[in-house]
């Protein structure tokens, strides 16, 4: 082959390579751009996540709840005709379902439900007015009130008995059979968090047990990674976790994760091990201030006392696509004091954590 032929042959190969790159970039690459909506549960409001995580089956009130929550995107885009249409639909659904909702409850809870529904109906009328005059601030405040009362109504449907089975191998560990609220006092200010024992009974129970023991008082922030996590719970001295005074042995907590639609809670199994590559946990790391339980890089059943605040950053850790879901257990959410999380560093500390309510849901063992 002549020198010129070789040159033309190589040139053709180069053209084919460039053509391949162009096809790859323009046909396939748009799937991965940041503008794409994340898969899985992209809800970022901690209250909405906690409502959706309640172990209840009341489809009618939940349908109203979800329709109201879906107006968040509409409000951000100022899509007022669509907002008004959704509010009208919600108003119609409340009137259609309210008698069925009330009748499903025990007699002693029906009056409470009627009062909640009375407030919800009144607030929906106010929501209609806010949508009509395009008052975004009023709309958001009123919707928040409606959703709060829907949450109160949904709690009336909670089962009397704890709905999930905890393996007997963990009978010696604390468990939170419900929810609790805590005040986290730091040297930069106070935060409030809701701990969800329905979906993380052992993790939440261990945390509340340690809070009740004043274990976290005066402990420093021992890890701080910008846009990722703030971690605390490393006790002073050589130990890296809670030492049970009765056994003088470090208490270890299993990895504990629930998945919507699955009957059992998964223990000591990551999503990767379970083959769950597209699932989202019932308690996802999807918002600023998600509380997560720490374990070592070499084991998933050696968590003891250390926990972290997830510093949600949409572009770095999009909901449904972060690297923590399915590898660590979430057990609650900061619901007030988010600005404190943005100020804390390794120079700061937890002064104290106080239980506001829910201590009665703590059981020290099975």
N, C-alpha and C positions, 0 to 999 in steps of 0.2 A: 504494500500500500504506500502511495506517495505521501510526502510530508503534508501537501495540501489536503489530501483525502482524510488523513489522520486529524488535521485541524478541524475540518468540517464535521467529522464524526464526533469529536469531543464537543464541538459547538452545539450540535444537535442534542447531546446528552445534557449540556448545561441548560439549554432551552427547556427540555423536558423536566429537569429538576426545578427550575423556576416556576414552570406551569403547575407542577405538583404542589409547590408551596402556596401559590396563589389560590388553588382550589381548596387546600386545607384551611387557609386563613379565612377565606370569604364564605365557604360553605359550612365549615365545622366550628371554627373558633367562636362565633357569636353565642354558642351555647354556654360558654364559660365566662362571659363578661359580667362585671359587677351589677349591671342594670337588671340582670335576670333575677326573678323572684326565687328565693331559696325554697328547696323542697321541704316537706315536713311541716311541723307546727311553727309558723312564723309569728305567732302572737307574742307581743313583747310587754304587755301590761301585766304586772304580777298578780293583780286582783283577778284579771280574766283567766290567767293560768290556774290560779287557785280555785276559781269557780268551776272550770272545766275538769279539775282533778277530783272534785267531790264524788264519792262512791254512791251516786244516786242514779236512778233510771226514771226520770220524769221528762219525757220527750217534749211535751207541750211547752212547759215553761223554759226549757233549754232552747227550743226553737226561737222563742221570743228573744231570749238572751243573745243568741248568736246573730240574729238579724240586727239587733242594736249595736253589737260589737263591730259588725261589718261596716257600720257607717263611719268608722274611724278614717278609712281611706277616702271615703266620699267627702268628709269634712276637710281633710288635707287638700283635696283638689277643688274645694268650693263647688261641688256638684249638687247645687241646691234642689233642682227638680227631682233628681234621684233620691236625695235625702228625704224630701217631703213624701215621696212615694213609699219609701221604706217605713217611715214613721206611721203613715196611714195604715200600712199593712200590719205593723205591730199593734196598733190600736185595735184593729179588727180581730187579730189573733187573741188578744187579751180578753175581749168580750166573748169570743167564741169558746175559749178554753177555761175561763175562770171557774165556772161551776164544776167542771170535771176535776180541775186542780184541787179545789176545796174538798170535794167528795172523796178524793183518794187519801186524805189525811185522817188521823185519829180525831175523835170528837174534841178532845181537849186542845188540839192544835188548829182546828178550823177557824176559830175566832181570830187567832193571830194571822192566819193566811188571809182572811177577809180584810183585816187592817192593812196588811202589806199591799194587797191588790188595790185597795182604795187609794193608797198613796201613789202606786204605780200608774193607775188610770189618770189621776190628777196631774202627775208629772208628764205623762204622755201628751196631755192637752197643752201643757206649757211648752213641750218640745215641738209640737206642731206650730205654735206661734213663733218660736225661735227660728224654725226652719223657714217659715213664711217671710219673716223680716230679715233673714240671712244674718242673724246674730250668732256668730261662731262661738264666742265666749259663753253666752247664756246656754247655747245648745250643749256644749261640752259639760258644763256644770250640772245641768238638768239630767243629761244622760247618765252621768256618774251617779246621781242620786237614784235613778231608776235601777241601774245595775246593782247598786248596793242593796236595794230592797229586794231585787230578784235573788241575789245571793242569800239574803236572810230567809226568803221564802224557800229556796232550795234546801237550806239546812234543816227545814222541818221534815224533809224526806230522807234524812240520814237514817241508816239502820240502827236499831237499838244495840245489836251485837256487832263487835268489830268484824268487818266483812271479809278479811283476808286471813289465810292461814300462815302462821309463822313456824318454820321448821323447829322441831323439838330440840335439835342440836344447839339452838340458841336460847333455850329456856332460862339460862342463868344471866342473860343480858337484859338491861332495861328496855322498855318499850313505851312508846307514846301512842295510846289508843284513841287518837283524835288530834286536835290541833292545840297549839299554845302560841301566845304572843309574848315577845320579849323586848325589853328596852336595852339597847347596847350603848353604854356610856363610854365614849372615848375622850381623850384629851382635846380633840378637835370639835366635839359636840356629840349629840345623841342621834341614834337611829332606832327605828322600830322594825321588827321582823315577825313574820308569821311562820311558825314551824309546822310542817305538815306530817303528822304521824300516821295519817291514813295510808299514804303512799311511801313513806319511809319510816316505819314504826321503830325499828332498832336504831337507825341513825339518828332520827329525831329524838328518840327516848334517851339515847346516850348523851346527846347534847344537852337536853333539859336536865338530866341527872347531874351532869357536870356543872351546869349553871346553878342548880340548886345547892351544890356543894361549894359554890364560890370558887371553883377551880380556875376560871378565866380571869379573875380579878388581878389587875396589875401586870398582866402578861403583855409583852411587846408584840408589835407586828414583826414577824421574823422572816417574811418574804414579801417583796413588793415588786411586781413586774407591770410596767405601764401598759394600759389597755388589756391586761390579762387577769392577774389575780393579786389579792392582798391576803396573806395567810397569818394566822395566829394559833395559839393553843399549845405551843412548845413550852413545857414547864421548865422552871429553873433547875439547874443541876444536870446530871448525866442522862436522866431519863428523857425519852422523846415522846412519851405518852402518859396516860393515867396509870399509876401503880395502885392496884387494889390493896388497901391496907390489911385486908383479911388474909390474902394469899401472898402478898409481896411480889406479885407478878403483874406485868403490864396487861391491861385489859385490851383485847383486840376485837375489832368490829368488822363484820363481813361487808363486802360490796353488796349493795341492795338497790335494785332498780325495778320499777314497774313500767309496763308498756300498755298503752290503751288497747283494749280489746283482748288482752291476754288474761287468762283466769288467775295465773299464779304470779307472785313476785319472784324475780330472779335473784339468786344469791350467789356471789363469788363467780359470776360469769359476765364477761364483757360482751358488748354487742358483736364484736368481731368473732369471739368464740361461739356465739349463738347463731352467727350467720345473719344478723340483723344489720344490713348495710344501708337500708333506707328508712328504718324506724326512727321515731322520735319518742323519748321517754315521756311518761305522764308528767313528770317534773323536769322540764328541759332547762338547759343552761341557755336561756333565750332573752335574758334581760339583765340590766345593771343591778347588782346586788343579789344575784342568785347565791344561796349558801351551799357550798359543796364540801364533802368530807374528803380529807386527804389520806392517801396511803403511799407507800414507797414505790419506787420505779421497778422494783423486782418482785412485788407481790401485790395482790388486790385485797387480801384478807387481813392486813396488818395495820389498818387505821386504828387509832386509839383515842386521840383527843384533838388533834390538829384539824382545823377547818379553814376554808377560804371564802372570800367574797369574790365572785366572778365579776370582772370589770368589762361588761358587754361593750363591744365596739363593732357596729354593724358590718363594716367592710372587712375587718380582720377576723371576726368570729360570727358570721351570719347565722341567724336562727335556723336550726336544722342542718347546718353544715360545719359546726365547730368540731374541735378535736377532743372535747371533754364528754359530750353526751355518750353514754354507754360505756365510759371508762371510769367515771367517778359518779358517786351518788349525790344528787341534789336533795336537800331536805327542807328547804324553806326559801323565803324571799324577803328582802328588805322592802318595806312598803312606805316608809317615810324616812327622810334624812339622806336621800341619795347624794346630795351635795357634799356630805361628809366623806363619802368614799373617794371623791375626787381630790380630797385634801390629804388623806392619810399616806404616810410613808413609813420607812423602817425606823424613823426617829420617833414614831408615835406608839401608843399603847391602848389596850382595852383597860379602862379603869374598873368597870364592873358590868355585869349583865344581870338584869333583873327580870323575873317572870311576872308579867302583868296579869295573865289569865291562862288557864289550861293546865295548871299543876295537877289538878285532880285526874287528868288523863295519863299521868305518868305512873307506870307500874315497874317496880324494880326487878321483877322477874315474871315468869309465866305463872 
